[in-house]
Amino acid sequence: MSTHSTTSTPDTPDTPDTPGPTGTPSTPSTPGTQSTPSTANGPGAPGAASTPRAPKRRRRRRSAEGRPRFAIAVTAVFFALLYLPVGVVVLFSFNSQKSLTVFEDFSLRWYTAFLQDDVILDSLGMSLQVSLVAMAGSLVLGVALALGLVRSRSRLGSFAGLVMLVPLITPEIVTGVAAMLLFKGLGITLSTTTVMLAEITFSISYVTVILRSRIAALNPEVEEAAMDLGATRRQALRLVTLPALLPSILASAVLIFALVFDDFVLAYFTTGVDPQPLSVRIYSAIRFGVQPTINAVGTLMLAGSVGLIVLALAIPRLFGRRGGLDLLSGK
């Protein structure tokens, strides 16, 4: 029995890994166990120095996973193919010579020629007129339709909401041909008025979709509180609901103006002989040969469209709302 007790005594220093009081003698035993695999490389110092290398490898893996090179390359090629032709048009609009392939010197010659061309200026005036009328008409009808779709709780209202999405997914050439056939069937001569009617009809869907989600996010109790204080339904709409919708209304107005001003397909099928919208006039001029003046016109249209879209996205920020990019979602 005494022999067995003596053999068990040297094992006691190895067992105190689990208990708390005997944890102090276990601390020197842990380096020994870790230094055993590191003896092939040398002393324990290299093993200790190898520990910070693991976080670096993890960082490299995370960076490689967070920034896939193939996706970056595809994105770069996409934007290059998309904006390189636009950059060429902008560059050669400042060319001093008539050449469309060799850039010689910086000049505003073609912008001066554009301002002296009465035909193009008349088309520009028509495009501005059509854009303003389409913006005003689509806003009035779109706001009323959005309010009706949100406030209506019948099956007809939900069905009408689905129908409003059809013009957004329908090819514009189908809408243009349908509008032309409608005007021809009714005996209406194609003119500036037909272009305005077609653009208003096409733009209503955009205004309705943008404002519908915004109206649904409003608290109806605010309008009800205004009516409890003595306001009529029209006064509550004018003094409470419309001011709350003002940022989305203004942003929609700027966006519709930009879309209508640049529209070609719908204007091409519904316009008359003279005057024509600027986009149709440019297409007619290109068929007989590309002139450097077209580059100047295209550059000005691009600058105006970009400015209007940036303004449409910045308007919600001016009214204290988050992110102008949430415009299309109505948040």
Protein Blocks (a to p, Z undefined) as FASTA:
>chain_A
ZZmmmmmmmmmmmmmmmpmmlmmmmmmmmmmmmmmmmmmnocfklmmmmmmmmmmmmmmm
mmmmmmcfklmmmmmmmmmmmmmmmmmmmmmmmpfbfbfkbcfbdcfklmmmmmmmmklm
mmmmmmmmmmmmmmmmmmmmmmmmmmmmmmpccfklmmmmmmmmmmmmpcfklmmmmmmm
mmmmnopacdfklmmmmmmmmmmmmmmmmmmmmmmmpcfklmmmmmmnopafklmmmmmm
mmmmmmmmmmmmmmmmmmmmmpmklmmmmmcfbdcdfklmmmmmmmnopafklmmmmmmm
mmmmmmmmmmmmmmmmmnopacjklmmnoZZ
